[in-house]
Amino acid sequence: MKRLALTLALLAAVAAGSVARANNNYMWFDCEANYKTLSNPDNIRNYLVKVRDLGFDNVVVDVKSIMGEVLYQSGIAPYMSPFEGVSRPVDYDMMGYFLQYGHELGLKVFASLNVFCGGHNFMNRGIIYTDHASWQSICYIKGKLVPISRNKKNYNGMLNPSNPEVQQYELDILKEFVRKYPSCDGLIFDRIRYDGITSDFSDLSRRQFEQYAGVRVENFPEDIISWKGFLGITRSKWRPGKHFKKWCEWRAMVIHDFVERTHDELKAINPNLMIGDYTGAWYPTYNELGVNWASREYDPSVDFDWATPEYRNAGYAELLDIYMTGLYYSYITKSDIDRARFIKGQSGEAGLKLDLTYCYSVEGGAELAKKVTRGVVPVVGSIYVEQYLGEMRKFAPAVEQSLKSTGGVMVFDISHLDKHGLWGELQTAMKNQKQTK
């Protein structure tokens, strides 16, 4: 009876808001940045102890790189070794160590997999450089159709998400992982998206779109997007064509349908598996990546001129158990935006365009994410440590704002805490926010 009374009291306190929600703080371990460090089981355990002591309940372990290579023994995907001069034996079970040590320490352990990725264009490495060159995205850049592997300004060699062979291959990898690691608490999807507005313009995508929309695209790709001159430079800026809005809807439905199918098939293997997704928070331009991470209850056509009334049907927030939104902004609060004359930010993120609006701050971005997801999934604000290069004093306030605005935080990534000596700042931020709850 005493234990029951304590449990009921705790539940009442949570409902009243007097106790912080548990299990909403995540530390991310990137597979490339931490490759050498995580090749030693002792380092894995030491980091997990450190993370737990800071107040994190969960870790996310990146196990499939943008090259399409994986960090576990797979019968489908190639093994990621060697990397940057470091080799691992194929039987080195990094994920197994994370699960063993993490669970011993009371942590939940999630895996992250980069889904529609197939190459690192700066390294000329990955599956689009070996057996699956035909799967890579065809991009329409400044008036020319080029395979993404030839675009050396973009490190990320993305695949074509609408290709049925690509979808089956990626789904098979996900299912294999879930079967291989039944004690894994959940999966966090990354890069379930298109590369950007310039992809994919393959013949396959054209045929699929025409069937979906019930139209014949007479001028392809110009009826979707075209390029015009700007300041005397030819073909330097894209503009929407007459089928652009329907194209955005179709691409978003491609991603929705894949997420739905993946959700159902993974849950059939492990009903207790938590399924999450990471995207950028910049919803006003995320249509350019072919993704509608909102709830189906939210109608973006009311707020944005790129959305059809049917675009809402591509919303997939209801299919997620956790949603991580990338609050990758230099400005922390909406008041910071009010004081700014122009905005600056993380210019390298896919689809991110900045102007002076509140949603391009940590506080405002969190508000927008909660608005469009309609409360159907927990929203966790995600902070990129190196967003604050040159002004690291902002890192801790950004973490605190995420904790305040979303009730949780994902920190990307642990290697940056070492690199910039920010463990103390993170500890202070976690402690400050805990005391205010």
C-alpha positions as CSV (number, residue, x, y, z in Angstrom):
1,M,0.0,0.0,0.0
2,K,2.8,2.4,0.9
3,R,4.5,1.7,-2.5
4,L,1.2,2.3,-4.3
5,A,0.7,5.6,-2.5
6,L,4.1,6.8,-3.5
7,T,3.5,5.8,-7.1
8,L,0.2,7.6,-7.2
9,A,1.8,10.7,-5.6
10,L,4.5,10.7,-8.2
11,L,2.0,10.4,-11.1
12,A,0.0,13.3,-9.6
13,A,3.1,15.4,-9.3
14,V,4.1,14.7,-12.9
15,A,0.6,15.6,-14.1
16,A,0.7,18.8,-12.1
17,G,4.1,19.7,-13.7
18,S,6.1,19.7,-10.5
19,V,8.3,16.8,-11.5
20,A,10.4,16.9,-14.7
21,R,9.5,14.4,-17.3
22,A,12.0,11.5,-17.4
23,N,13.7,9.8,-20.3
24,N,13.8,12.9,-22.6
25,N,17.5,13.6,-22.6
26,Y,19.6,12.0,-25.3
27,M,23.4,12.0,-26.0
28,W,24.3,11.3,-29.6
29,F,27.4,9.2,-30.6
30,D,28.2,9.9,-34.3
31,C,29.8,7.0,-36.1
32,E,32.4,8.9,-38.1
33,A,33.5,11.4,-35.5
34,N,33.9,8.8,-32.8
35,Y,35.1,5.9,-34.9
36,K,38.6,5.7,-33.3
37,T,37.4,6.4,-29.7
38,L,34.5,3.8,-29.8
39,S,36.8,1.1,-31.1
40,N,37.7,0.5,-27.4
41,P,35.1,-1.1,-25.1
42,D,36.5,0.7,-22.1
43,N,36.0,4.1,-23.7
44,I,32.3,3.1,-24.4
45,R,31.7,2.3,-20.7
46,N,33.5,5.4,-19.5
47,Y,31.5,7.7,-21.7
48,L,28.2,6.0,-20.6
49,V,29.1,6.6,-17.0
50,K,29.9,10.2,-17.7
51,V,26.6,10.7,-19.6
52,R,24.5,9.1,-16.9
53,D,26.1,11.2,-14.2
54,L,25.2,14.4,-16.2
55,G,21.5,13.4,-16.0
56,F,21.0,11.8,-19.5
57,D,18.6,8.9,-19.6
58,N,19.3,7.8,-23.2
59,V,22.1,7.5,-25.7
60,V,21.8,7.3,-29.5
61,V,24.4,5.3,-31.2
62,D,25.0,5.9,-34.9
63,V,25.4,2.5,-36.6
64,K,24.9,3.2,-40.3
65,S,26.9,6.0,-41.9
66,I,26.1,8.3,-44.8
67,M,28.3,6.0,-46.9
68,G,25.7,3.2,-46.5
69,E,28.3,1.2,-44.5
70,V,27.3,-0.2,-41.1
71,L,29.2,-0.7,-37.8
72,Y,28.0,-4.3,-37.1
73,Q,28.2,-7.6,-38.9
74,S,25.6,-7.5,-41.6
75,G,24.5,-9.9,-44.3
76,I,23.3,-7.0,-46.4
77,A,25.3,-3.8,-46.0
78,P,29.1,-3.4,-46.2
79,Y,31.1,-3.2,-43.0
80,M,32.6,0.2,-42.1
81,S,36.3,-0.6,-41.7
82,P,38.9,0.8,-42.1
83,F,38.1,4.4,-41.6
84,E,40.6,7.3,-41.4
85,G,43.4,4.9,-40.8
86,V,41.7,2.9,-38.0
87,S,40.6,-0.7,-38.6
88,R,38.1,-2.8,-36.7
89,P,37.7,-6.5,-36.9
90,V,34.3,-7.5,-38.4
91,D,33.3,-9.2,-35.2
92,Y,33.9,-6.1,-33.1
93,D,30.4,-5.7,-31.6
94,M,30.3,-2.0,-30.7
95,M,26.5,-2.0,-30.4
96,G,26.6,-5.0,-28.2
97,Y,28.9,-3.2,-25.8
98,F,26.6,-0.1,-25.7
99,L,23.6,-2.3,-24.9
100,Q,25.4,-4.3,-22.2
101,Y,27.0,-1.3,-20.4
102,G,24.2,1.1,-21.0
103,H,21.5,-1.2,-19.6
104,E,23.8,-2.1,-16.6
105,L,23.9,1.7,-15.9
106,G,20.1,2.2,-16.3
107,L,20.3,3.9,-19.7
108,K,18.1,3.3,-22.7
109,V,20.1,2.6,-25.8
110,F,18.9,3.7,-29.2
111,A,20.4,3.1,-32.6
112,S,20.5,5.7,-35.4
113,L,20.6,4.7,-39.0
114,N,21.1,7.1,-41.9
115,V,18.5,5.7,-44.3
116,F,18.6,7.1,-47.8
117,C,22.4,7.6,-47.9
118,G,24.9,5.9,-50.1
119,G,28.1,7.9,-50.3
120,H,30.6,10.4,-49.0
121,N,31.4,12.6,-52.0
122,F,34.5,14.2,-50.4
123,M,35.9,10.7,-49.9
124,N,34.5,9.0,-53.1
125,R,33.4,6.2,-50.8
126,G,30.2,4.4,-50.3
127,I,27.7,2.1,-52.1
128,I,27.1,4.6,-54.9
129,Y,30.8,4.3,-55.7
130,T,30.7,0.5,-55.8
131,D,27.7,-1.8,-56.5
132,H,24.8,0.7,-56.5
133,A,25.7,3.6,-58.7
134,S,22.3,3.4,-60.3
135,W,20.5,4.1,-57.0
136,Q,22.0,7.6,-56.5
137,S,19.9,10.7,-56.9
138,I,19.9,12.6,-60.1
139,C,20.1,16.3,-59.4
140,Y,18.9,19.3,-61.4
141,I,21.5,21.9,-60.6
142,K,21.8,25.2,-62.5
143,G,20.0,23.8,-65.5
144,K,21.9,20.5,-65.7
145,L,21.0,17.0,-64.7
146,V,23.9,15.3,-62.9
147,P,24.4,12.3,-60.7
148,I,24.9,13.4,-57.1
149,S,28.3,11.7,-56.9
150,R,29.5,14.4,-59.3
151,N,28.5,17.2,-57.1
152,K,31.6,17.6,-55.0
153,K,30.2,20.7,-53.2
154,N,27.9,18.3,-51.4
155,Y,29.5,15.7,-49.2
156,N,26.3,13.7,-48.8
157,G,25.7,11.1,-51.6
158,M,22.0,10.5,-51.3
159,L,19.9,7.8,-52.9
160,N,16.6,8.1,-54.7
161,P,13.9,7.5,-52.0
162,S,11.2,6.7,-54.5
163,N,13.2,3.8,-56.1
164,P,11.5,0.5,-55.0
165,E,14.8,-1.3,-55.0
166,V,16.3,1.3,-52.7
167,Q,13.3,1.2,-50.3
168,Q,13.4,-2.6,-50.1
169,Y,17.2,-2.6,-49.5
170,E,17.0,0.0,-46.7
171,L,14.0,-1.7,-45.1
172,D,15.8,-5.1,-45.1
173,I,18.8,-3.5,-43.3
174,L,16.5,-2.0,-40.7
175,K,14.7,-5.3,-40.1
176,E,18.0,-7.2,-40.0
177,F,19.3,-4.8,-37.3
178,V,16.1,-5.1,-35.2
179,R,16.3,-8.9,-35.3
180,K,20.1,-8.9,-34.5
181,Y,19.7,-6.6,-31.4
182,P,16.3,-7.5,-29.8
183,S,17.3,-5.7,-26.6
184,C,17.8,-2.3,-28.4
185,D,15.3,0.1,-26.9
186,G,14.6,1.9,-30.2
187,L,15.6,3.3,-33.5
188,I,16.1,6.9,-34.5
189,F,15.8,7.5,-38.2
190,D,18.1,10.1,-39.8
191,R,18.0,11.3,-43.4
192,I,14.7,9.7,-44.4
193,R,14.4,12.4,-47.0
194,Y,15.5,13.7,-50.3
195,D,18.8,15.5,-50.7
196,G,17.1,18.8,-51.4
197,I,14.9,20.6,-53.9
198,T,17.3,19.7,-56.7
199,S,16.6,15.9,-56.4
200,D,15.5,13.5,-57.6
201,F,14.9,14.1,-61.3
202,S,15.5,10.7,-62.7
203,D,13.4,9.2,-65.4
204,L,11.9,6.9,-62.8
205,S,10.8,9.8,-60.6
206,R,9.2,11.5,-63.6
207,R,7.2,8.4,-64.5
208,Q,6.1,7.9,-60.8
209,F,5.1,11.5,-60.4
210,E,3.1,11.5,-63.7
211,Q,1.2,8.4,-62.5
212,Y,0.6,9.9,-59.0
213,A,-0.6,13.3,-60.3
214,G,-2.4,12.0,-63.4
215,V,-0.6,14.5,-65.6
216,R,2.0,14.4,-68.4
217,V,5.0,16.7,-67.7
218,E,5.7,18.1,-71.1
219,N,8.8,20.1,-70.0
220,F,10.8,18.1,-67.5
221,P,12.3,19.3,-65.2
222,E,11.3,22.9,-66.0
223,D,7.7,22.3,-65.2
224,I,8.8,21.3,-61.7
225,I,11.6,23.8,-61.1
226,S,13.6,25.9,-63.6
227,W,16.7,28.0,-63.3
228,K,17.0,31.7,-64.2
229,G,19.9,34.2,-64.4
230,F,20.6,36.5,-61.5
231,L,22.9,39.5,-61.5
232,G,24.3,38.6,-64.9
233,I,25.0,35.0,-63.9
234,T,23.0,32.5,-66.0
235,R,21.0,29.7,-64.4
236,S,21.9,30.6,-60.8
237,K,18.6,30.5,-59.0
238,W,15.7,28.0,-59.1
239,R,12.1,28.9,-59.3
240,P,8.9,26.8,-59.1
241,G,7.2,25.5,-62.2
242,K,3.5,24.8,-62.8
243,H,3.6,21.3,-61.2
244,F,5.8,22.3,-58.3
245,K,3.2,22.1,-55.5
246,K,2.0,18.7,-56.6
247,W,5.6,17.5,-56.9
248,C,6.2,18.6,-53.3
249,E,3.1,16.7,-52.2
250,W,4.1,13.5,-54.1
251,R,7.6,13.5,-52.7
252,A,6.3,13.9,-49.2
253,M,3.9,11.0,-49.7
254,V,6.8,8.9,-50.9
255,I,8.5,9.5,-47.6
256,H,5.3,9.1,-45.6
257,D,4.5,5.7,-47.2
258,F,8.0,4.4,-46.5
259,V,7.9,5.5,-42.9
260,E,4.4,3.9,-42.5
261,R,5.6,0.6,-44.0
262,T,8.8,0.6,-42.0
263,H,6.9,1.4,-38.8
264,D,4.5,-1.5,-39.3
265,E,7.1,-4.1,-40.3
266,L,9.5,-3.2,-37.5
267,K,6.8,-3.2,-34.8
268,A,5.7,-6.6,-36.1
269,I,9.2,-7.9,-35.2
270,N,9.5,-6.1,-31.9
271,P,6.3,-4.5,-30.6
272,N,8.2,-2.8,-27.8
273,L,10.6,-1.0,-30.1
274,M,10.5,2.7,-29.9
275,I,10.6,4.4,-33.3
276,G,11.9,8.0,-33.6
277,D,13.0,10.4,-36.2
278,Y,15.4,13.3,-36.4
279,T,14.8,16.2,-38.8
280,G,15.7,19.8,-38.9
281,A,13.2,22.1,-37.2
282,W,12.9,24.5,-40.2
283,Y,9.4,23.4,-41.2
284,P,8.8,26.4,-43.5
285,T,11.3,25.1,-46.0
286,Y,11.4,21.4,-45.2
287,N,9.1,20.7,-48.2
288,E,12.3,21.1,-50.2
289,L,13.6,17.8,-48.6
290,G,10.3,16.0,-49.4
291,V,9.4,15.5,-45.7
292,N,6.2,16.4,-43.8
293,W,7.1,15.6,-40.1
294,A,4.0,17.2,-38.9
295,S,0.8,15.7,-37.6
296,R,-2.0,14.9,-40.1
297,E,-4.1,17.2,-38.0
298,Y,-2.0,20.2,-39.1
299,D,-2.8,21.8,-42.5
300,P,0.3,23.5,-43.9
301,S,-1.6,24.9,-46.8
302,V,-3.1,27.5,-44.5
303,D,0.3,28.9,-43.7
304,F,2.6,28.1,-46.7
305,D,2.0,28.7,-50.4
306,W,4.0,25.6,-51.4
307,A,1.5,23.2,-49.8
308,T,-1.6,21.7,-51.5
309,P,-4.6,21.0,-49.3
310,E,-3.6,17.3,-49.6
311,Y,-0.1,17.8,-48.4
312,R,-1.3,17.3,-44.8
313,N,-2.0,13.6,-45.7
314,A,1.8,13.1,-45.8
315,G,2.2,14.0,-42.1
316,Y,3.7,11.1,-40.2
317,A,4.1,12.4,-36.6
318,E,1.5,9.9,-35.5
319,L,3.8,7.1,-36.5
320,L,6.6,8.1,-34.1
321,D,7.2,7.4,-30.5
322,I,9.8,10.2,-30.2
323,Y,10.6,13.2,-32.5
324,M,13.9,15.0,-32.3
325,T,13.8,18.5,-33.9
326,G,17.1,20.1,-34.9
327,L,17.2,23.6,-33.3
328,Y,20.3,24.5,-35.1
329,Y,20.2,28.2,-34.6
330,S,22.6,30.9,-33.4
331,Y,19.8,32.8,-31.7
332,I,18.5,31.3,-28.5
333,T,15.3,33.2,-27.6
334,K,12.7,35.1,-29.6
335,S,14.0,38.3,-27.9
336,D,17.3,37.6,-29.6
337,I,15.5,37.8,-32.9
338,D,13.9,41.1,-32.0
339,R,17.3,42.6,-31.3
340,A,18.9,41.3,-34.4
341,R,19.3,43.3,-37.6
342,F,20.1,40.3,-39.8
343,I,20.1,36.6,-39.0
344,K,23.1,34.3,-39.1
345,G,23.1,30.5,-38.6
346,Q,24.2,27.1,-39.7
347,S,24.3,27.7,-43.4
348,G,25.3,24.1,-44.3
349,E,22.1,22.3,-43.2
350,A,19.9,20.9,-45.9
351,G,16.9,23.0,-46.7
352,L,17.7,25.7,-44.1
353,K,17.0,29.2,-45.2
354,L,17.2,32.1,-42.7
355,D,15.2,35.2,-42.3
356,L,14.1,37.4,-39.4
357,T,11.3,35.2,-38.0
358,Y,11.0,33.7,-34.5
359,C,11.1,30.1,-35.7
360,Y,14.8,30.5,-36.5
361,S,15.7,30.6,-32.8
362,V,15.8,27.8,-30.3
363,E,12.8,29.0,-28.4
364,G,10.7,29.8,-31.5
365,G,11.8,26.7,-33.4
366,A,10.6,24.6,-30.5
367,E,7.3,26.4,-30.4
368,L,6.7,25.8,-34.2
369,A,7.7,22.1,-33.8
370,K,5.1,21.6,-31.1
371,K,2.5,23.5,-33.1
372,V,2.7,21.4,-36.2
373,T,3.1,18.0,-34.4
374,R,-0.1,18.8,-32.4
375,G,1.0,16.9,-29.3
376,V,0.8,13.5,-30.9
377,V,4.5,12.7,-30.2
378,P,7.0,14.0,-27.6
379,V,9.2,16.7,-29.1
380,V,12.9,16.8,-28.1
381,G,14.9,19.8,-29.0
382,S,18.3,19.0,-30.5
383,I,21.3,21.2,-30.1
384,Y,24.4,21.0,-32.4
385,V,27.4,21.8,-30.3
386,E,29.5,23.3,-33.1
387,Q,26.6,25.6,-34.1
388,Y,28.3,28.0,-31.5
389,L,31.8,27.9,-32.8
390,G,33.4,31.3,-32.0
391,E,30.7,32.0,-29.3
392,M,30.7,28.8,-27.2
393,R,29.2,30.8,-24.3
394,K,25.8,30.3,-26.1
395,F,26.0,26.5,-25.9
396,A,24.8,26.1,-22.3
397,P,21.9,28.6,-22.7
398,A,20.8,26.8,-25.8
399,V,20.7,23.5,-23.9
400,E,18.7,25.2,-21.1
401,Q,16.3,26.7,-23.6
402,S,15.7,23.3,-25.3
403,L,15.0,21.8,-21.9
404,K,12.7,24.6,-21.0
405,S,10.9,24.7,-24.4
406,T,10.6,21.0,-25.1
407,G,11.1,19.2,-21.8
408,G,14.2,17.4,-23.2
409,V,17.4,17.8,-25.2
410,M,19.4,15.8,-27.6
411,V,23.1,16.9,-27.8
412,F,24.9,16.3,-31.0
413,D,27.5,15.1,-30.6
414,I,29.6,13.8,-27.7
415,S,32.9,14.2,-29.6
416,H,32.4,18.0,-29.6
417,L,32.2,18.1,-25.8
418,D,35.7,16.7,-25.7
419,K,37.0,18.8,-28.5
420,H,35.9,22.0,-27.0
421,G,36.0,21.2,-23.3
422,L,32.3,21.7,-22.7
423,W,31.5,19.0,-20.2
424,G,31.4,21.6,-17.3
425,E,29.1,23.9,-19.2
426,L,26.7,21.0,-20.1
427,Q,26.7,19.9,-16.5
428,T,25.7,23.4,-15.3
429,A,23.0,23.7,-17.9
430,M,21.5,20.4,-17.0
431,K,21.6,21.3,-13.3
432,N,20.2,24.8,-13.7
433,Q,17.2,23.5,-15.7
434,K,16.5,20.7,-13.2
435,Q,16.4,23.2,-10.3
436,T,13.8,25.4,-12.1
437,K,11.4,22.5,-12.6
